[in-house]
Amino acid sequence: MEEKRSFGEYLRKKRLELAMTQKDLAQRLYVTESTVSKWERGLSYPDVSLVTAICGELGISEHEFFAACDDHQAHAQEKAARRWKNTVLGLRRFFAGSYAVAIFVCFLCDLVIYRSLDWFWIVLTAIGLAACFTNLPFLVKRDRLPVCLAAATVCLILLLVSCWLYVGGFWLVGGICIVAVSLALPWGIWAIWRFYGKNVVFLSACLTSFWVFALLTVIWAFSGGDWLLRMGYPLAAAGVLFGWAYLGCFRWLPVGGALKAGVGALLTSLTIPVFNSLCTYLIPEQTGPGFLEYFSLGALLARRNGGDFSWVNVLIFMLMLLCSLFLLAFGLWTEARRRGGTGEDKR
C-alpha cells in the first residue's frame, strides 16, 4: 500500500506541475474524476491500456511511469502494458496494411476492368469510415473521442454521397437526414459528458429515449406508410420501457450484484412474450401466441401438435424463465445473507 501511495503522489505531483485539476486529467483520459482520485490516493492503479495516454498527458516516459512505483504489481503492469502495446501495434499495422491492399486492388480493378472510377469511391470512403475506429484513435493525442467521431461523421456522409453518385435516385436527402439524426445520439451523449458532467447516465438515457422516436419519425417522413403510429411507436415504447427497467435495476436498485443479475435475467426472459405478443396484436397477418399462452404448457403442446413452429418461442421462454427464477432465488438468498451479516456486524 505504501508503494501505491508513493506512486499516487508522483502522479499528483506531475499533474500539479502542469496546472491540471483531477477533472482536467480525467476528461483528457476519458475516465471519471473519482478514478483519478483513487490513483492519487493509492487505492488503485491505472489500467494498462491507459499507460500511454497518461504518459502523454503528463509529459513523462513509460519508464518513468513504472519506476515511480517499484513493486511487484508495477512490474506485472509493465509487462502487461508492453504486451498490450505490442498487440495494439500489431492490430494497427494489420488494419493499415489491409486497407492499403484493398484500396490498391479496388483502384486497379475499377480503372483497368471498368475503365472508370465510380464504385471505387464507395470502397475508399467505407475504408475511411472503418479507419476512424481502428487506426485514427491511436494517432490522435488529445480530444480523441470528438475528433474520431467528427471524422466518422464526415466519412459516413461522403459514403452516402458516393453511393448516390453510383446508383442515382432521389434518396440522398432522406439518407443524410436519417444519418444526421442517428449521429445526434453519440454526439449528444458526448456533449452531456463533456459540457455538463453530472447525471450523465440518467441524461443519456433520457436522450436515447427521445432519440428512438425521433429516428423513427424521420424514417417515416421519407419512407411513408401507416406503420409509425400502428407499429413503430408502440414497439419503440416497449423497448424504451425495458431499457429504463434495466437501467433502474443495474444502476439504482439498492441490492447486491447477484440479485441484480437475477432481476436482469427475469427482465430479459420477459422480452420474448412482451414483444412477440405485441407484434401479434399490432400485425394482423401474424398468428403467434398471445402473452398468456407463453405461460401455458397446454398452449405449447397444442401449437406443437398443430404444426405451428411458434411453440419453439414458448419453449425458449419457459427455459429462460426457469433459469432466471433460479438466479433470482439465488440472488434473494445471497442478499438475505449479506444483509444478515451486515446486521450482525453492526451489533
Secondary structure, DSSP 8 states (H G I E B T S, - for coil): -HHHHHHHHHHHHHHHHTT--HHHHHHHHTS-HHHHHHHHTTS----GGGHHHHHHHHT--HHHHHHTS-SHHHHHHHHHHHHHHHHHHHHHHHHHHHHHHHHHHHHHIIIIISSS-STHHHHHHHHHHHHHHHTHHHH--SSHHHHHHHHHHHHHHHHHHHHHHHH-SS-HHHHHHHHHHHHHHHHHHHHIIIII-SSHHHHHHHHHHHHHHHHHHHHHHHH-SSHIIIIIHHHHHHHHHHHHHHHIIIII--S-HHHHHHHHHHHHHHHHHHHHHHHHHH-TT-----TGGGG-HHHHHHHHHTT-TTHHHHHHHHHHHHHHHHHHHHHHHHHHHHHHHHHHHH-
